[in-house]
């Protein structure tokens, strides 16, 4: 009888302890992978003031504390470079959302729009094959490349978003590129002052993706 009572007591302690651990365990986390170029790699601005750092703060403020951010952006990165790096990044981080912020450097180098489009298509497909949701960040290039090329380049992003039913930021530098004091001397990279605006441009397209996980 005593032995039986002791076994019951031990079982009770076990289940109470198990229940406590279940209740105390943190909610599952999700990873947000940012695959970008210098616009996301904090070029020319303090890292803590860049839009990616501001995003981490906003995630906590807006009720997404269990999302972690992996910034795999590299200054000068192209769609080809991103395509070569993405498989390993997907395998290593298992992200739920991938922000694809590439193509600007391809355009500045005058690469054929068809090549840029094909590379971005593969980036989207790799992301979806990994069961992650892509967010495509649109870009435009200066008009000195000629109207035909600039138009073809700009059309790549909405076309792909439509073809793949992918979330889209129409133009990352909207309201920034032509504002005094918001672009660095090179006319390509936003200043620290413009970083909150970059985040505000991307947030409306990003937030719904976070809410579905």
N, C-alpha and C positions, 0 to 999 in steps of 0.2 A: 504493500500500500504506500509506504514511504517512498519507495523507488519510483512508483508510478506517478506520485505527486511531484517528485523532483523533475521527472521527464516533462510533465505538463508545464511546470514553471520555466524550464529551460526553453521550451517551445514558445512560450509566451514572450519571454525576453527576446528571443530571436526575431519573432515577427514584429514586435514593437520596434526593435532596432532597425530592421529592414524598412519598415514604414517610415521611420525618421529619415533614413538615408534617401529614400525616394522623394520625400517632400523637400529635403534640403538640397537635393541635386539641382544644379543650375539648368535652365532651359537649354535645349540644343542650340548650337551656334551655327551660323551660316557665314560663308565667305564671299566677299565681293572682290573680284579680281579686276584691276584696272590695267589694260594693255594699251599704253599710249606713248606719245612722243614727248618733246620738251614742254608742251603745254600742260602736261600732267606730271612732269618730272621736276617741277619747281625751278625751271631755268631762270636765272637772274633774280630770283626772289628767295627770301629765307624760307626754308622748308616748313617751318611752323606756321607760316602765313599763306602757304599755297592752298589751292582749293581742295586738294585731297586731305590735307590736315583739317581743314574746316569741315569737310564731309564727315570725318570721324566724330567731331564734336556734334554735328547735327544729328547723326544717327542716335546718339545718346539722348539728345534733347527732344527728338521727335518720336521716341518710343521704340527704337530699334537697337537696344543695348547689346543684343546677342549677335550682332553682325560684326564681323572683323573685316578689315580692309587690307588687301595685299596690293601694293602699288608696284607693278612690274614695268613701269614706264621708263624709257631711255631717251635722252635727248638725241635727236637725229634719226630716230627709228623710222623705218618704212614698213609698208604692208608686207613686203617680202621678209624682212627681218622678224616682224611679229609672227608671221606664218611659221617660220622656222623655230621660234621659241615657244609658241602656244602649246603644242602637245605636252611638253615636259611640265609646263606650268599647270595645265589641267590635271595631269597625273599627280603632281605634288600637292596641290592645294584643294582639289575637288570643289571648285567654286559653285555657288548656286546662281550667281549673276556675273557676267563678264562685260565690262565696259570696253568697247572697241573704239579707241580714239586714235585712229591712224589714217594716213592718206595725205595729210598736208605736205609732208616732205616729198612724197611721190610727185605731187602736183608741182611743187617748187622746182623739182628736177626735170619737169616736162615729160614724165613717163607717159606712155600711151594710156588714155582713160580705160581702154578695154583690159589692159593688164592690171590696173589698179582695181577695177571692178571684180575681176576674176580672183584676185588675192583676197579682197574683202569678202567675197562670196565664200571662199574656203574657210576664212576665219569664222564666219557665222556658222557654217556647217559643222566645223570641228567643235564649236561651242555647244551646238544643239546635240551633237552626237554624245557629248559628255554629260547630257541631261542638265545643262546650265542654260540660262536665258540670256541672250545677247542684248546689249544696248548699243546701237550704232550712233556715233557722234559725228554729225555732219560738219564739213569744212568747206570753205571757199578760198580761192587764191586771188592775188592782186590782178587788176584788169590789164596790166602791162603784158600779160601772156597772150592777149588777144581774145576777142569775144567768143570765138568758136571754141577754143580750148577751155576757157574759164567756164563757159556754159556746160560743155560736156562733162567737165570735172564736177561741177556743182550738182549735176543731175544724177551722178552715181549713187549718192546716199539715199535720196527719197526713192529711187528706183529699187534699190536692194531692200529697203525697209518694206516696200510694197510687195515685192516678190516673196520675201520670207516672212512677212507679217511680223516684222521685228520692231521693237521700240526704237524711236529715233529722236535725237536732238537735231533739229533742222540745221542750225548753224551755231557752233560753239562760241564764236566771238560776236554774236549778235548784241548790238548795243555797246560794244566794247572797242572794236577796232577803229572806230571813227570818233572816239571821245577823247578830248584833251587830257593828257596826263595818265591815260590808262594803257598806253602801249610804250614799250621800251624804245630806245633810240633806233633799234633795228627795224621797227615798224612791224614786227612779226610776233613778238612775245609780249603778253600782258604784264603790267607792273603788279606790284603787291597790292596796290589800291584796287585793282580790277579783279582780284581773286574771288571775293565774295560774289561778284556778278557771274563769274564762270560757274560757281556752284549753283547759283540761282537759275542759270540757263539749263543745267543738267538735271536738277532736282525734280521738276515736274514729270520727266520721263522715267527717272530712276525710282521714285517713291512707289509707284504701283507695282514694280517688279519685286520690291522688298516686301510689300504687303501680301504677296501670294505665297510666301515661304514662312 
